[in-house]
């Protein structure tokens, strides 16, 4: 893959994640038992990036998504919450993905990211509130995270198996050269 092709692919994934994130932000939260909980549909793109790009490039997709969604529809506090959740989620998903497909499925990677996203956000909330009692909300959010992580993992798995040129990107990620 040429440098330009790689940059276009990163930009496409990042733009898709930004649009999905902004659309999801416009939808009222669907979980009455967990105010503020979201489905995390933009993580479909993050999972796709982890599975199709190098770690550095997948991190670029997450970083671009984070900055653009915050600039287009957020405040400094939403940036802090999103950044903590996105960074912790990305690191966790990357680490679990490195265990290999024989140990953890894409759904497991997605669920890990969903739970760690909540952990990151609650850590920032407890830092801002100056109390650890905010973390008592974690079991409720974790239950929702498992459900949404399963849904995101299924969607990402479906997308991964149905993208026509995916084998091309996977080959390039692993070998770094053009296929014959």
Contact map, one row per residue, 1 for C-alpha under 8 A:
111011000000000000000000000000000000000000000000000000000000000000000000000000000000000000000000000000000000000000000000000000000000000000000000000000000000000000000000100100011100
111111000000000000000000000000000000000000000000000000000000000000000000000000000000000000000000000000000000000000000000000000000000000000000000000000000000000000000000000000000000
111111100000000000000000000000000000000000000000000000000000000000000000000000000000000000000000000000000000000000000000000000000000000000000000000000000000000000000000000000000000
011111110000000000000000000000000000000000000000000000000000000000000000000000000000000000000000000000000000000000000000000000000000000000000000000000000000000000000000000000000000
111111111000000000000000000000000000000000000000000000000000000000000000000000000000000000000000000000000000000000000000000000000000000000000000000000000000000000000000000000000000
111111111100000000000000000000000000000000000000000000000000000000000000000000000000000000000000000000000000000000000000000000000000000000000000000000000000000000000000000000000000
001111111110000000000000000000000000000000000000000000000000000000000000000000000000000000000000000000000000000000000000000000000000000000000000000000000000000000000000000000000000
000111111111000000000000000000000000000000000000000000000000000000000000000000000000000000000000000000000000000000000000000000000000000000000000000000000000000000000000000000000000
000011111111100000000000000000000000000000000000000000000000000000000000000000000000000000000000000000000000000000000000000000000000000000000000000000000000000000000000000000000000
000001111111110000000000000000000000000000000000000000001101100000000000000000000000000000000000000000000000000000000000000000000000000000000000000000000000000000000000000000000000
000000111111111000000000000000000000000000000000000000000000100000000000000000000000000000000000000000000000000000000000000000000000000000000000000000000000000000000000000000000000
000000011111111100000000000000000000000000000000000000000000000000000000000000000000000000000000000000000000000000000000000000000000000000000000000000000000000000000000000000000000
000000001111111110000000000000000000000000001000100000000000100000000000000000000000000000000000000000000000000000000000000000000000000000000000000000000000000000000000000000000000
000000000111111111000000000000000000000000001000000000000000110110000000000000000000000000000000000000000000000000000000000000000000000000000000000000000000000000000000000000000000
000000000011111111100000000000000000000000000000000000000000000010000000000000000000000000000000000000000000000000000000000000000000000000000000000000000000000000000000000000000000
000000000001111111110000000000000000000001001000000000000000000000000000000000000000000000000000000000000000000000000000000000000000000000000000000000000000000000000000000000000000
000000000000111111111000000000000000000001111100000000000000000010000000000000000000000000000000000000000000000000000000000000000000000000000000000000000000000000000000000000000000
000000000000011111111100000000000000000001000000000000000000000011011000000000000000000000000000000000000000000000000000000000000000000000000000000000000000000000000000000000000000
000000000000001111111110000000000000000000000000000000000000000000000000000000000000000000000000000000000000000000000000000000000000000000000000000000000000000000000000000000000000
000000000000000111111111000000000000000011000000000000000000000000000000000000000000000000000000000000000000000000000000000000000000000000000000000000000000000000000000000000000000
000000000000000011111111100000000000000111000000000000000000000000001000000000000000000000000000000000000000000000000000000000000000000000000000000000000000000000000000000000000000
000000000000000001111111110000000000000000000000000000000000000000001000100000000000000000000000000000000000000000000000000000000000000000000000000000000000000000000000000000000000
000000000000000000111111111000000000000000000000000000000000000000000000000000000000000000000000000000000000000000000000000000000000000000000000000000000000000000000000000000000000
000000000000000000011111111000000000011110000000000000000000000000000000000000000000000000000000000000000000000000000000000000000000000000000000000000000000000000000000000000000000
000000000000000000001111111100000000000000000000000000000000000000000000000000000000000000000000000000000000000000000000000000000000000000000000000000000000000000000000000000000000
000000000000000000000111111100000000000000000000000000000000000000000000000000000000000000000000000000000000000000000000000000000000000000000000000000000000000000000000000000000000
000000000000000000000011111110000000000000000000000000000000000000000000000000000000000000000000000000000000000000000000000000000000000000000000000000000000000000000000000000000000
000000000000000000000000111111000000000000000000000000000000000000000000000000000000000000000000000000000000000000000000000000000000000000000000000000000000000000000000000000000000
000000000000000000000000001111110011110000000000000000000000000000000000000000000000000000000000000000000000000000000000000000000000000000000000000000000000000000000000000000000000
000000000000000000000000000111110000110000000000000000000000000000000000000000000000000000000000000000000000000000000000000000000000000000000000000000000000000000000000000000000000
000000000000000000000000000011111110110000000000000000000000000000000000000000000000000000000000000000000000000000000000000000000000000000000000000000000000000000000000000000000000
000000000000000000000000000011111110000000000000000000000000000000000000000000000000000000000000000000000000000000000000000000000000000000000000000000000000000000000000000000000000
000000000000000000000000000000111110000000000000000000000000000000000000000000000000000000000000000000000000000000000000000000000000000000010000000000000000000000000000000000000000
000000000000000000000000000000111111100000000000000000000000000000000000000000000000000000000000000000000000000000000000000000000000000000011001000000000000000000000000000000000000
000000000000000000000000000010111111100000000000000000000000000000000000000000000000000000000000000000000000000000000000000000000000000000000000000000000000000000000000000000000000
000000000000000000000000000010000111110000000000000000000000000000000000000000000000000000000000000000000000000000000000000000000000000000000000000000000000000000000000000000000000
000000000000000000000000000011100111111000000000000000000000000000000000000000000000000000000000000000000000000000000000000000000000000000001001000000000000000000000000000000000000
000000000000000000000001000011100001111100000000000000000000000000000000000000000000000000000000000000000000000000000000000000000000000000000000000000000000000000000000000000000000
000000000000000000000001000000000000111110000000000000000000000000000000000000000000000000000000000000000000000000000000000000000000000000000000100110010000000000000000000000000000
000000000000000000001001000000000000011111110000000000000000000000000000000000000000000000000000000000000000000001000000000000000000000000000000000110010000000000000000000000000000
000000000000000000011001000000000000001111110000000000000000000000000000000000000000000000000000000000000000000000000000000000000000000000000000000000010000000000000000000000000000
000000000000000111011000000000000000000111111100000000000000000000000000000000000000000000000000000000000000000000000000000000000000000000000000000000000000000000000000000000000000
000000000000000010000000000000000000000111111110000000000000000000000000000000000000000000000000000000000000010000000000000000000000000000000000000000010000000000000000000000000000
000000000000000010000000000000000000000111111111000000000000000000000000000000000000000000000000000000000000000000000000000000000000000000000000000000011011000000000000000000000000
000000000000110110000000000000000000000001111111100000000000000000000000000000000000000000000000000000000000000000000000000000000000000000000000000000000001000000000000000000000000
000000000000000010000000000000000000000001111111110000000100110000000000000000000000000001000000000000000000000000000000000000000000000000000000000000000000000000000000000000000000
000000000000000000000000000000000000000000111111111000000000000000000000000000000000000000001000000000000100110000000000000000000000000000000000000000001001000000000000000000000000
000000000000000000000000000000000000000000011111111100000000000000000000000000000000000000000000000000000000000000000000000000000000000000000000000000000001000100000000000000000000
000000000000100000000000000000000000000000001111111110001100100000000000000000000000000000000000000000000000000000000000000000000000000000000000000000000000000000000000000000000000
000000000000000000000000000000000000000000000111111111100100000000000000000000000000000000001100100000000000000000000000000000000000000000000000000000000000000000000000000000000000
000000000000000000000000000000000000000000000011111110000000000000000000000000000000000000000000000000000000000000000000000000000000000000000000000000000000000000000000010000000000
000000000000000000000000000000000000000000000001111111000000000000000000000000000000000000000000000000000000000000000000000000000000000000000000000000000000000000000100110010000000
000000000000000000000000000000000000000000000000111111111100000000000000000000000000000000000000000000000000000000000000000000000000000000000000000000000000000000000000110010000000
000000000000000000000000000000000000000000000000010111111100000000000000000000000000000000000000000000000000000000000000000000000000000000000000000000000000000000000000000010000000
000000000000000000000000000000000000000000000000010011111110000000000000000000000000000000000100000000000000000000000000000000000000000000000000000000000000000000000000000000000000
000000000000000000000000000000000000000000000000000011111111000000000000000000000000000000000000000000000000000000000000000000000000000000000000000000000000000000000000000000000000
000000000100000000000000000000000000000000000000100011111111100000000000000000000000000000000000000000000000000000000000000000000000000000000000000000000000000000000000000000000000
000000000100000000000000000000000000000000000100110011111111110000000000000000000000000000000000000000000000000000000000000000000000000000000000000000000000000000000000000000000000
000000000000000000000000000000000000000000000000000000111111111000000000000000000000000001000000000000000000000000000000000000000000000000000000000000000000000000000000000000000000
000000000100000000000000000000000000000000000000000000011111111100000000000000000000000000000000000000000000000000000000000000000000000000000000000000000000000000000000000000000000
000000000110110000000000000000000000000000000100100000001111111110000000000000000000000000000000000000000000000000000000000000000000000000000000000000000000000000000000000000000000
000000000000010000000000000000000000000000000100000000000111111111000000000000000000010001000000000000000000000000000000000000000000000000000000000000000000000000000000000000000000
000000000000000000000000000000000000000000000000000000000011111111100000000000000000000000000000000000000000000000000000000000000000000000000000000000000000000000000000000000000000
000000000000010000000000000000000000000000000000000000000001111111110000000000000000000000000000000000000000000000000000000000000000000000000000000000000000000000000000000000000000
000000000000011011000000000000000000000000000000000000000000111111111000000000000000000000000000000000000000000000000000000000000000000000000000000000000000000000000000000000000000
000000000000000001000000000000000000000000000000000000000000011111111100000000100110010000000000000000000000000000000000000000000000000000000000000000000000000000000000000000000000
000000000000000000000000000000000000000000000000000000000000001111111110000000100000000000000000000000000000000000000000000000000000000000000000000000000000000000000000000000000000
000000000000000001000000000000000000000000000000000000000000000111111111000000000000000000000000000000000000000000000000000000000000000000000000000000000000000000000000000000000000
000000000000000001001100000000000000000000000000000000000000000011111111110000000000000000000000000000000000000000000000000000000000000000000000000000000000000000000000000000000000
000000000000000000000000000000000000000000000000000000000000000001111111111101100000000000000000000000000000000000000000000000000000000000000000000000000000000000000000000000000000
000000000000000000000000000000000000000000000000000000000000000000111111111000000000000000000000000000000000000000000000000000000000000000000000000000000000000000000000000000000000
000000000000000000000000000000000000000000000000000000000000000000011111110000000000000000000000000000000000000000000000000000000000000000000000000000000000000000000000000000000000
000000000000000000000100000000000000000000000000000000000000000000001111111000000000000000000000000000000000000000000000000000000000000000000000000000000000000000000000000000000000
000000000000000000000000000000000000000000000000000000000000000000001111111111100000000000000000000000000000000000000000000000000000000000000000000000000000000000000000000000000000
000000000000000000000000000000000000000000000000000000000000000000000110111111100000000000000000000000000000000000000000000000000000000000000000000000000000000000000000000000000000
000000000000000000000000000000000000000000000000000000000000000000000100011111110000000000000000000000000000000000000000000000000000000000000000000000000000000000000000000000000000
000000000000000000000000000000000000000000000000000000000000000000000000011111111000000000000000000000000000000000000000000000000000000000000000000000000000000000000000000000000000
000000000000000000000000000000000000000000000000000000000000000000000100011111111100000000000000000000000000000000000000000000000000000000000000000000000000000000000000000000000000
000000000000000000000000000000000000000000000000000000000000000001100100011111111110000000000000000000000000000000000000000000000000000000000000000000000000000000000000000000000000
000000000000000000000000000000000000000000000000000000000000000000000000000111111111000000000000000000000000000000000000000100000000000000000000000000000000000000000000000000000000
000000000000000000000000000000000000000000000000000000000000000000000000000011111111100000000000000000000000000000000001100110000000000000000000000000000000000000000000000000000000
000000000000000000000000000000000000000000000000000000000000000001000000000001111111110000000000000000000000000000000000100000000000000000000000000000000000000000000000000000000000
000000000000000000000000000000000000000000000000000000000000000001000000000000111111111000000000000000000000000000000000000000000000000000000000000000000000000000000000000000000000
000000000000000000000000000000000000000000000000000000000000000000000000000000011111111100000000000000000000000000001001100100000000000000000000000000000000000000000000000000000000
000000000000000000000000000000000000000000000000000000000000000000000000000000001111111110000000000000000000000000011111100000000000000000000000000000000000000000000000000000000000
000000000000000000000000000000000000000000000000000000000000010001000000000000000111111111000000000000000000000000001001000000000000000000000000000000000000000000000000000000000000
000000000000000000000000000000000000000000000000000000000000000000000000000000000011111111100000000000000000000000001000000000000000000000000000000000000000000000000000000000000000
000000000000000000000000000000000000000000000000000000000000000000000000000000000001111111110000000000000000000010011001000000000000000000000000000000000000000000000000000000000000
000000000000000000000000000000000000000000000000000000000000000000000000000000000000111111111000000000000000000111111001000000000000000000000000000000000000000000000000000000000000
000000000000000000000000000000000000000000000100000000000010010000000000000000000000011111111100000000000000000010000000000000000000000000000000000000000000000000000000000000000000
000000000000000000000000000000000000000000000000000000000000000000000000000000000000001111111110000000000000000000000000000000000000000000000000000000000000000000000000000000000000
000000000000000000000000000000000000000000000000000000000000000000000000000000000000000111111111000000000000000110010000000000000000000000000000000000000000000000000000000000000000
000000000000000000000000000000000000000000000010010000000000000000000000000000000000000011111111100000000000110110000000000000000000000000000000000000000000000000000000000000000000
000000000000000000000000000000000000000000000000010000100000000000000000000000000000000001111111110000000000100000000000000000000000000000000000000000000000000000000000000000000000
000000000000000000000000000000000000000000000000000000000000000000000000000000000000000000111111111000000000000000000000000000000000000000000000000000000000000000000000000000000000
000000000000000000000000000000000000000000000000000000000000000000000000000000000000000000011111111100010001100100000000000000000000000000000000000000000000000000000000000000000000
000000000000000000000000000000000000000000000000010000000000000000000000000000000000000000001111111110010100100000000000000000000000000000000000000000000000000000000000000000000000
000000000000000000000000000000000000000000000000000000000000000000000000000000000000000000000111111100000000000000000000000000000000000000000000000000000000000000000000000000000000
000000000000000000000000000000000000000000000000000000000000000000000000000000000000000000000011111111110000000000000000000000000000000000000000000000000000000000000000000000000000
000000000000000000000000000000000000000000000000000000000000000000000000000000000000000000000001111111110000000000000000000000000000000000000000000000000000000000000000000000000000
000000000000000000000000000000000000000000000000000000000000000000000000000000000000000000000000101111111100000000000000000000000000000000000000000000000000000000000000000000000000
000000000000000000000000000000000000000000000000000000000000000000000000000000000000000000000000001111111000000000000000000000000000000000000000000000000000000000000000000000000000
000000000000000000000000000000000000000000000000000000000000000000000000000000000000000000000000001111111000000000000000000000000000000000000000000000000000000000000000000000000000
000000000000000000000000000000000000000000000000000000000000000000000000000000000000000000000001101111111111100000000000000000000000000000000000000000000000000000000000000000000000
000000000000000000000000000000000000000000000000000000000000000000000000000000000000000000000000000011111111100000000000000000000000000000000000000000000000000000000000000000000000
000000000000000000000000000000000000000000000010000000000000000000000000000000000000000000000000100010011111110000000000000000000000000000000000000000001101100000000000000000000000
000000000000000000000000000000000000000000000000000000000000000000000000000000000000000000000000000000011111111000000000000000000000000000000000000011011100100000000000000000000000
000000000000000000000000000000000000000000000000000000000000000000000000000000000000000000000001000000011111111100000000000000000000000000000000000011001000000000000000000000000000
000000000000000000000000000000000000000000000010000000000000000000000000000000000000000000001101100000011111111110000000000000000000000000000000000000001000000000000000000000000000
000000000000000000000000000000000000000000100010000000000000000000000000000000000000000000001000000000000111111111000000000000000000000000000000000011011000000000000000000000000000
000000000000000000000000000000000000000000000000000000000000000000000000000000000000000000000000000000000011111111100000000000000000000000000000111111001000000000000000000000000000
000000000000000000000000000000000000000000000000000000000000000000000000000000000000000010011001000000000001111111110000000000000000000000000000000010000000000000000000000000000000
000000000000000000000000000000000000000000000000000000000000000000000000000000000000000111011000000000000000111111111000000000000000000000000000000010000000000000000000000000000000
000000000000000000000000000000000000000100000000000000000000000000000000000000000000000010000000000000000000011111111100000000000000000000000100110110000000000000000000000000000000
000000000000000000000000000000000000000000000000000000000000000000000000000000000000000010000000000000000000001111111110000000000000000000001100110000000000000000000000000000000000
000000000000000000000000000000000000000000000000000000000000000000000000000000000000100110010000000000000000000111111111000000000000000000000000000000000000000000000000000000000000
000000000000000000000000000000000000000000000000000000000000000000000000000000000001111110000000000000000000000011111111100000000000000000000000000000000000000000000000000000000000
000000000000000000000000000000000000000000000000000000000000000000000000000000000000100000000000000000000000000001111111110000000000000001001100100000000000000000000000000000000000
000000000000000000000000000000000000000000000000000000000000000000000000000000000000100000000000000000000000000000111111111000000000000001000000000000000000000000000000000000000000
000000000000000000000000000000000000000000000000000000000000000000000000000000001001110110000000000000000000000000011111111100000000000000000000000000000000000000000000000000000000
000000000000000000000000000000000000000000000000000000000000000000000000000000001101100000000000000000000000000000001111111110000000000000000000000000000000000000000000000000000000
000000000000000000000000000000000000000000000000000000000000000000000000000000000000000000000000000000000000000000000111111111000000011001000000000000000000000000000000000000000000
000000000000000000000000000000000000000000000000000000000000000000000000000000000000000000000000000000000000000000000011111111100000001000000000000000000000000000000000000000000000
000000000000000000000000000000000000000000000000000000000000000000000000000000011001000000000000000000000000000000000001111111110000000000000000000000000000000000000000000000000000
000000000000000000000000000000000000000000000000000000000000000000000000000000001000000000000000000000000000000000000000111111111000010000000000000000000000000000000000000000000000
000000000000000000000000000000000000000000000000000000000000000000000000000000000000000000000000000000000000000000000000011111111111111000000000000000000000000000000000000000000000
000000000000000000000000000000000000000000000000000000000000000000000000000000000000000000000000000000000000000000000000001111111111000000000000000000000000000000000000000000000000
000000000000000000000000000000000000000000000000000000000000000000000000000000000000000000000000000000000000000000000000000111111100000000000000000000000000000000000000000000000000
000000000000000000000000000000000000000000000000000000000000000000000000000000000000000000000000000000000000000000000000000011111110010000000000000000000000000000000000000000000000
000000000000000000000000000000000000000000000000000000000000000000000000000000000000000000000000000000000000000000000000000001111111000000000000000000000000000000000000000000000000
000000000000000000000000000000000000000000000000000000000000000000000000000000000000000000000000000000000000000000000000000001101111110000000000000000000000000000000000000000000000
000000000000000000000000000000000000000000000000000000000000000000000000000000000000000000000000000000000000000000000000000001100111111100000000000000000000000000000000000000000000
000000000000000000000000000000000000000000000000000000000000000000000000000000000000000000000000000000000000000000000000000001000011111100000000000000000000000000000000000000000000
000000000000000000000000000000000000000000000000000000000000000000000000000000000000000000000000000000000000000000000000010011001011111111000000000000000000000000000000000000000000
000000000000000000000000000000000000000000000000000000000000000000000000000000000000000000000000000000000000000000000000011001000001111111000000000000000000000000000000000000000000
000000000000000000000000000000000000000000000000000000000000000000000000000000000000000000000000000000000000000000000000000000000001111111100000000000000000000000000000000000000000
000000000000000000000000000000000000000000000000000000000000000000000000000000000000000000000000000000000000000000000000000000000000011111111000000000000000000000000000000000000000
000000000000000000000000000000000000000000000000000000000000000000000000000000000000000000000000000000000000000000000110010000000000011111111100000000000000000000000000000000000000
000000000000000000000000000000000000000000000000000000000000000000000000000000000000000000000000000000000000000000000000000000000000000111111110000000000000000000000000000000000000
000000000000000000000000000000001100000000000000000000000000000000000000000000000000000000000000000000000000000000000000000000000000000011111111000000000000000000000000000000000000
000000000000000000000000000000000100100000000000000000000000000000000000000000000000000000000000000000000000000000100100000000000000000011111111100000000000000000000000000000000000
000000000000000000000000000000000000000000000000000000000000000000000000000000000000000000000000000000000000000001100100000000000000000001111111110000000000000000000000000000000000
000000000000000000000000000000000000000000000000000000000000000000000000000000000000000000000000000000000000000000000000000000000000000000111111111000000000000000000000000000000000
000000000000000000000000000000000100100000000000000000000000000000000000000000000000000000000000000000000000000000000000000000000000000000011111111100000000000000000000000000000000
000000000000000000000000000000000000001000000000000000000000000000000000000000000000000000000000000000000000001001100100000000000000000000001111111110000000000000000000000000000000
000000000000000000000000000000000000000000000000000000000000000000000000000000000000000000000000000000000000001001100000000000000000000000000111111111000000000000000000000000000000
000000000000000000000000000000000000000000000000000000000000000000000000000000000000000000000000000000000000001000000000000000000000000000000011111111100000000000000000000000000000
000000000000000000000000000000000000001100000000000000000000000000000000000000000000000000000000000000000000001001000000000000000000000000000001111111110000000000000000000000000000
000000000000000000000000000000000000001100000000000000000000000000000000000000000000000000000000000000000011011111000000000000000000000000000000111111111000000000000000000000000000
000000000000000000000000000000000000000000000000000000000000000000000000000000000000000000000000000000000011011000000000000000000000000000000000011111111100000000000000000000000000
000000000000000000000000000000000000000000000000000000000000000000000000000000000000000000000000000000000000000000000000000000000000000000000000001111111110000000000000000000000000
000000000000000000000000000000000000001110110000000000000000000000000000000000000000000000000000000000000010010000000000000000000000000000000000000111111111000000000000000000000000
000000000000000000000000000000000000000000010010000000000000000000000000000000000000000000000000000000000111111000000000000000000000000000000000000011111111100000000000000000000000
000000000000000000000000000000000000000000000000000000000000000000000000000000000000000000000000000000000110000000000000000000000000000000000000000001111111110000000000000000000000
000000000000000000000000000000000000000000010000000000000000000000000000000000000000000000000000000000000000000000000000000000000000000000000000000000111111111000000000000000000000
000000000000000000000000000000000000000000011011000000000000000000000000000000000000000000000000000000000100000000000000000000000000000000000000000000011111111100000000000000000000
000000000000000000000000000000000000000000000000000000000000000000000000000000000000000000000000000000000110000000000000000000000000000000000000000000001111111110000000000000000000
000000000000000000000000000000000000000000000000000000000000000000000000000000000000000000000000000000000000000000000000000000000000000000000000000000000111111111000000000000000000
000000000000000000000000000000000000000000000000000000000000000000000000000000000000000000000000000000000000000000000000000000000000000000000000000000000011111111100000000000000000
000000000000000000000000000000000000000000000001000000000000000000000000000000000000000000000000000000000000000000000000000000000000000000000000000000000001111111100100000000000000
000000000000000000000000000000000000000000000000000000000000000000000000000000000000000000000000000000000000000000000000000000000000000000000000000000000000111111100100000000000000
000000000000000000000000000000000000000000000000000000000000000000000000000000000000000000000000000000000000000000000000000000000000000000000000000000000000011111110000000000000000
000000000000000000000000000000000000000000000000000000000000000000000000000000000000000000000000000000000000000000000000000000000000000000000000000000000000001111111100000000000000
000000000000000000000000000000000000000000000000000000000000000000000000000000000000000000000000000000000000000000000000000000000000000000000000000000000000000001111110000000000000
000000000000000000000000000000000000000000000000000000000000000000000000000000000000000000000000000000000000000000000000000000000000000000000000000000000000000000111111100000000000
000000000000000000000000000000000000000000000000000100000000000000000000000000000000000000000000000000000000000000000000000000000000000000000000000000000000000110111111110000000000
000000000000000000000000000000000000000000000000000000000000000000000000000000000000000000000000000000000000000000000000000000000000000000000000000000000000000000011111111000000000
000000000000000000000000000000000000000000000000000000000000000000000000000000000000000000000000000000000000000000000000000000000000000000000000000000000000000000001111111100000010
100000000000000000000000000000000000000000000000000110000000000000000000000000000000000000000000000000000000000000000000000000000000000000000000000000000000000000001111111110000000
000000000000000000000000000000000000000000000000001110000000000000000000000000000000000000000000000000000000000000000000000000000000000000000000000000000000000000000111111111000000
000000000000000000000000000000000000000000000000000000000000000000000000000000000000000000000000000000000000000000000000000000000000000000000000000000000000000000000011111111110010
100000000000000000000000000000000000000000000000000000000000000000000000000000000000000000000000000000000000000000000000000000000000000000000000000000000000000000000001111111111110
000000000000000000000000000000000000000000000000000111000000000000000000000000000000000000000000000000000000000000000000000000000000000000000000000000000000000000000000111111110000
000000000000000000000000000000000000000000000000000000000000000000000000000000000000000000000000000000000000000000000000000000000000000000000000000000000000000000000000011111110000
000000000000000000000000000000000000000000000000000000000000000000000000000000000000000000000000000000000000000000000000000000000000000000000000000000000000000000000000001111111000
100000000000000000000000000000000000000000000000000000000000000000000000000000000000000000000000000000000000000000000000000000000000000000000000000000000000000000000000001111111100
100000000000000000000000000000000000000000000000000000000000000000000000000000000000000000000000000000000000000000000000000000000000000000000000000000000000000000000000000100111110
100000000000000000000000000000000000000000000000000000000000000000000000000000000000000000000000000000000000000000000000000000000000000000000000000000000000000000000000000100011111
000000000000000000000000000000000000000000000000000000000000000000000000000000000000000000000000000000000000000000000000000000000000000000000000000000000000000000000001001100001111
000000000000000000000000000000000000000000000000000000000000000000000000000000000000000000000000000000000000000000000000000000000000000000000000000000000000000000000000000000000111
